[in-house]
Amino acid sequence: MKNERIPKIIYRGRREKMRNKDTGDLLRELNLEEYWDQDCIFDTLVWRDKIKKKIHEREEKLWREECLSSRKLRK
C-alpha cells in the first residue's frame, strides 16, 4: 500500500500511539522491538512460534532467578 493512502496513515499513527502501550512494552522486553518498527508481515504460525519461544525463555530466566534467590534452596 502506498504511504499516502489514508488506511496506511491511520495504521502508522495507531502503531506509534501503541508503541508505549502493552504490546510495545512486551515486544521490547522480549527483544522483538525491531518487528514492531518494521512493516513486515509474518506467517501466523511462524510469528506465534517466535513469540512462544521468547516468552518461554523469559519465564525460564525469571524462574531460575527466583529459585536462586529463595532461602529454602540455599545450603
C-alpha positions as CSV (number, residue, x, y, z in Angstrom):
1,M,0.0,0.0,0.0
2,K,1.3,3.4,-0.9
3,N,2.4,5.7,2.0
4,E,-0.1,8.5,1.2
5,R,-3.2,6.2,1.4
6,I,-5.4,7.0,4.4
7,P,-5.6,3.5,5.8
8,K,-1.8,3.3,5.9
9,I,-1.5,6.8,7.5
10,I,-4.0,5.7,10.2
11,Y,-2.2,2.4,10.7
12,R,1.1,4.1,11.2
13,G,-0.4,6.7,13.6
14,R,-2.1,4.0,15.7
15,R,1.1,1.9,15.7
16,E,3.1,4.9,17.0
17,K,0.4,5.6,19.6
18,M,0.5,2.0,20.8
19,R,4.3,1.9,20.9
20,N,4.3,2.8,24.6
21,K,1.4,0.5,25.5
22,D,1.4,-3.1,26.5
23,T,2.2,-4.6,23.1
24,G,5.2,-2.4,22.5
25,D,6.4,-3.0,26.1
26,L,6.2,-6.7,25.8
27,L,8.0,-6.8,22.4
28,R,10.8,-4.6,23.9
29,E,11.1,-6.9,26.9
30,L,11.3,-9.9,24.6
31,N,13.9,-8.1,22.3
32,L,11.5,-8.2,19.4
33,E,11.0,-4.4,19.1
34,E,12.5,-4.4,15.6
35,Y,9.5,-6.3,14.4
36,W,7.2,-3.6,15.9
37,D,9.1,-1.0,13.9
38,Q,9.0,-2.8,10.6
39,D,6.1,-3.2,8.3
40,C,6.9,-6.8,7.6
41,I,4.1,-9.4,7.9
42,F,4.9,-12.9,9.1
43,D,3.1,-16.2,8.6
44,T,0.9,-16.5,11.7
45,L,2.4,-19.8,12.7
46,V,6.0,-18.5,12.4
47,W,5.2,-15.4,14.4
48,R,3.3,-17.5,17.1
49,D,6.3,-19.8,17.4
50,K,8.7,-16.9,17.7
51,I,6.7,-15.3,20.4
52,K,6.2,-18.5,22.3
53,K,9.9,-19.3,22.3
54,K,10.8,-15.8,23.6
55,I,8.2,-15.9,26.3
56,H,9.4,-19.4,27.3
57,E,12.9,-18.1,27.5
58,R,11.8,-15.1,29.7
59,E,9.8,-17.2,32.0
60,E,12.6,-19.8,32.4
61,K,15.0,-17.0,33.2
62,L,12.6,-15.5,35.8
63,W,12.1,-18.9,37.4
64,R,15.8,-19.5,37.7
65,E,16.4,-16.2,39.3
66,E,13.6,-16.8,41.7
67,C,15.0,-20.2,42.6
68,L,18.4,-18.8,43.2
69,S,17.1,-16.1,45.5
70,S,14.9,-18.5,47.5
71,R,16.2,-19.2,51.0
72,K,14.7,-22.7,51.0
73,L,17.0,-23.7,48.2
74,R,20.2,-22.4,49.7
75,K,22.5,-24.6,51.8
